[in-house]
Amino acid sequence: MPHRKRKQGRHPTQVSTGRIQVARKGYGFVDTPEGEYFVMRGYLHGAMDGDVVEVVRLRQLEQRRRDIHVQDWKLPRGQRGRDRERLGSVRRVLERAHTTLVGTLIERDGICVIRPHDARIDHDIFLDRRAISKPAADGDVVVVRITTYPSRLEAAMGYIEEVVGHGDEQGIDTEVIIREHGFETVFTAAALEELEAMESDPCSTALLDGVSSASGASGAAGASSASGALSASSASGASGALGALTCRNLPHEAPPHEALSHEAPPHEALLRRDIRDRFVFTIDPADAKDFDDALSVEFIDGQLRLGVHIADVSAYVRWDSALDLNARRRATSVYLPDRVIPMLPPRLSDDLCSLRPDTDRLAFTVDMMMNNDGSVASCEFYPSLIHSAPRLSYEQAQDYLDASEDSPLAAEPIAQNLRVLNRLAHALTRRRKQRGAIDFVGTEAKVTLDEDGKPVAVHLRTRTDATALVEEAMILANEQIASFMLARKASMGTPMKTPMGTSMKTPVGTSMRASMGTAMETPMLYRIHEQPRPSALEELLPTLQEFGYAREGVPQSSTDIQHILDESQGRPEYALVSQLLLRAMKRAIYAPYWTEHYGLASRAYTHFTSPIRRYPDLMVHRLLKLALQLDAIEQADGEARCASRVAVGLSEGTDGESSDELRMSRIRREEAIAQRAMLDEQLREMAAQLVHIAEHSSAQEREAETAAREATALKLAEYLSGRVGERFAALIVGVNSYGLSVREETTLAEGFIDARDLPEDCAYEPERYRWHDSDSNATYRLGAPLNVVLAEVERPNMRLRFVIA
C-alpha cells in the first residue's frame, strides 16, 4: 500500500528563539525577532525566568479564544502593546539562566525540598541523594546547585552548596539578594597580593606618569591664578549670567611640590600636572565613603574656568592585572541599604584612590573655559595631582546656597564658589532643555538603619540645587571627553558607522591640542540611549490623555515628552506620569560604537566621572590617556623630524656638533617609534575586549539596580511591618486584572490590593486601565489617590498587602 503524504496544514509551525521573562503569577513573555509571545502557565514546560528558549506559536488556541470572544486573557498590568494575538508554548530550553538558586529548606516526613525565594521560579528543588550536600536544618536559607532541571517527566533536583543562615536571622534578606544576583563579595588572593605590594610604597607605585609644575603647563591650565582671593577687577570682564558673582581660589596648606615630584619614565609620554594650589572641593552624600569627583571654579582674565577632577584609578589598577580582572567581572559597585559591595578593594576605593579632604590625590582633570551662555569655549584634559580642601555633603552645600546675604554662611568664601557653580548649572540645564533633553525629577526613599541593621526611619530625597550643580558639571565633562575622542577618530579619516549604518558627523567646538597623525584607530566606550519604540509610547496614550496630557496624540520627540513632564510638574500624578514615561524609554547602555544619547539630547556621551565604582569609566580613563600619549608622541616625533632635517643641513659642513645632534635626533625618533608600537599594542588589546566589557557592564548595571531596588523594598516593608492596621494615604500606580498596585506616600513603599479585597460589584475595565464599582460608582484608576489600610506583610517575600480604608 503506497505511503500517503501527510497533508500540510494552512499554518506551518513557527519556531522562534528568545529569552523568557516569567511573572510571579506563573505566565511568561518571550521576546523574539518575530515579536513577543505570551506563554500561559501550563505551557512553560520547565523553563525558568531568564532562560533562552525555543517557542512555538499556538495558532489553534488563538483562534479558539477569538471564537469565544474571551476579553480577559489575564495579562498583567493592563498594558497595551503586548501582542495578545500571539500565544506561544515553550518547545525546549536552549540555555539555562540559573545554575544555582537561593531558597529555604523545608523538611517534612524525611523529605527535603528547597523552595526558591524567587517567586518567578515555580519549582521546588528536591535534594539529590547522589551528591554530597552541606548539612542544613529545616528553615535554613541555602544555595542549591541544580543537577536536574524540571521537565514533563522529572522534578528539579540539586544539592546544597552553601548554608546562608536561618530564615529568621537579621539581615538574611540582603544576603539572599546578594546571592540571587551572583555578586562577588570576596577579592581573589592575587588581587589582594597586588594591593599589599602597592601599599608598601603607594605614591611611588601610582605616580608613574611623573609630575610637572602647573606653572609650566600650556593652555588654559597655564593661566591659572596661584592662590588667594580673586579681585573684583579680575572678574569684571565676565558679564551675563556667569559673571554676576566672583569666586575665590582659597589658599590652604599644601606640602612642598618636591615631595611627590619626579621625572616621567622613558615609556610615558604624559606628565602629571601639579595643581595642588587650586581650591578644589567635593560634594557628596553625607554617608559617602568613596569620593570619585571634585570641582573647582575660578575666573581667568574674566572667563570662567570650570575644573572637574576625577580620581585617577587607572594609575593604580593596571590593565589585565589581578585587580583589574576582579573589577572587570564585578563591573560596578552595588549600593544596598545596609552595605556596599565595592568594585575595588576598600583600601583603594575608600582611601588611596578616593579624593579625600586635606590629602594629595592623583586625578584626571577636565578644564573647561566657559562662555557666558554656558557653552564651552575650549577644553583640556590631563593627569593631575590635586589637594582637595573642603568635603561638603549635599545638605551642607544646599545650606550655603540657601543662605541669605546677611547670613554668616553667605560670607564664607566657598559660598561664592557654590553660587557661581549654581548659576552655571542653571545655564547648562537651560541649554540641555533647549536642545531637547528629557529631565526626569524623581524622589528617592533613603532608609536609615540602626547598628543591628534594622530600619528606624525613612527620608525622601529629591533633587536640589546642590545635587544639580554636581550633576551638570559631570554631564558636561562626560560630553567633552566623548566629543574629543570622536573628533580625534574623525580627524584620522577613519570611517565611522553607527549600528544603523549612517555616517557620523564630526562634533564641532572641540579643541584639538595635538597633531593627529597616528594610524591607530581610537577605540572608545560610549554611553548610548536609543529612541523609544513608537509602540511603547502609543500604549501610554490612553493613560496620558486620561490625565489631560498628550491631547495632540502620541509624543513624537523628546521635546514632546519633556513638555508632558513640565505640564504635570506640581500635580499629584507627576510621579506616576514620570514613572510611566521612564518605563517607556529604552535603557541606556554601554557600547563600543557611537550613537546619540536620546534622553540627554547629546550628540556624544560617555561615562568618565566615576571610575571608583564603574568599570566603563575606568576603561574610558585608560583609552583617553593612551590617545593623549599617542598624540604627544606624534607631536614629539614631528619635532624630531624637523630637528633631523636641520641637523642634516648643518652636517653638510664640518661641524662635528651637528653630527652629534643628527645622531641624537635619530635616537629620539627610534625611541618614539618603540613607544608608539608599545602603546598601539596595548590599545589593540583593550579594543578587542570592548564588546564584551560593554555588554557585561550593561548587564551588571541592571543587576545592581534591581538588587538595590529589591533590598530597599524589603527594608521599607520591614519598617512598616510594625504598623499593620494603620491607615495611609497612597497613590494607585498599577492596575490589572489581579487588582491594584499602590504606593504609600510617606515612604514610597509599594504594595498591592488583591482583586478579592475590592468591593463586590467592582469590575475590571482593561481598555480604560481601571476598576469600576457599579454600586457606588467609584472608580479606581492609575494616578488616583486612595486611603488604604496595611492589612499584612507577607513572608518570606515581605510583600505589603493593603485594603481600601
Secondary structure, 3 states (H helix, E strand, C coil): CCCCCCCCCCCCCCEEEEEEEECCCCCEEEEECCEEEEECHHHCCCCCCCCEEEEEECHHHHHHHHHCCCCCCCCHHHCCCCCCCCEEEEEEEEECCCCEEEEEEEEECCEEEEEECCCCCCCCEEECCCCCCCCCCCCEEEEEEEEECCCCCCCEEEEEEEEEEECCCCCHHHHHHHHHCCCCCCCCHHHHHHHHHHHCCHHHHHHHHCEEEHHHCCCHHHHCCCCEECCCHHHCCCCHHHCCCCCEECCCCCCCHHHCCCCCCCCCCCCEEECCCCCEEEEECCCCCCCCEEEEEEEECCEEEEEEEEECHHHCCCCCCHHHHHHHHHCECEEECCEEECCCCHHHHHHHCCCCCCEEEEEEEEEEEECCCCCEEEEEEEEEEEEEEEEEEHHHHHHHHHCCCCCHHHHCHHHHHHHHHHHHHHHHHHHHHHCCCCCCCCEEEEEEECCCCCEEEEEEEECCHHHHHHHHHHHHHHHHHHHHHHHHHHHCCCCCECCCCCECCCCCCCCCCCCCCCCCCCCCCEEEECCCCHHHHHCCHHHHHHCCCCCCCCCCCHHHHHHHHHHHCCCCCHHHHHHHHHHHCCCCEEECCCCCECCCCECCCCCCCCCCCEHHHHHHHHHHHHHHHHHHHHHHHHHHHHHHHHHHHHHCCCCHHHHHHHHHHHHHHHHHHHHHHHHHHHHHHHHHHHHHHHHHHHHHHHHHHHHHHHHHHHHHHHHHHHHCCCEEEEEEEEEECCEEEEEECCCCCEEEEEHHHCCCCEEEEHHHCEEEECCCCCEEECCCEEEEEEEEEECCCCEEEEEEC
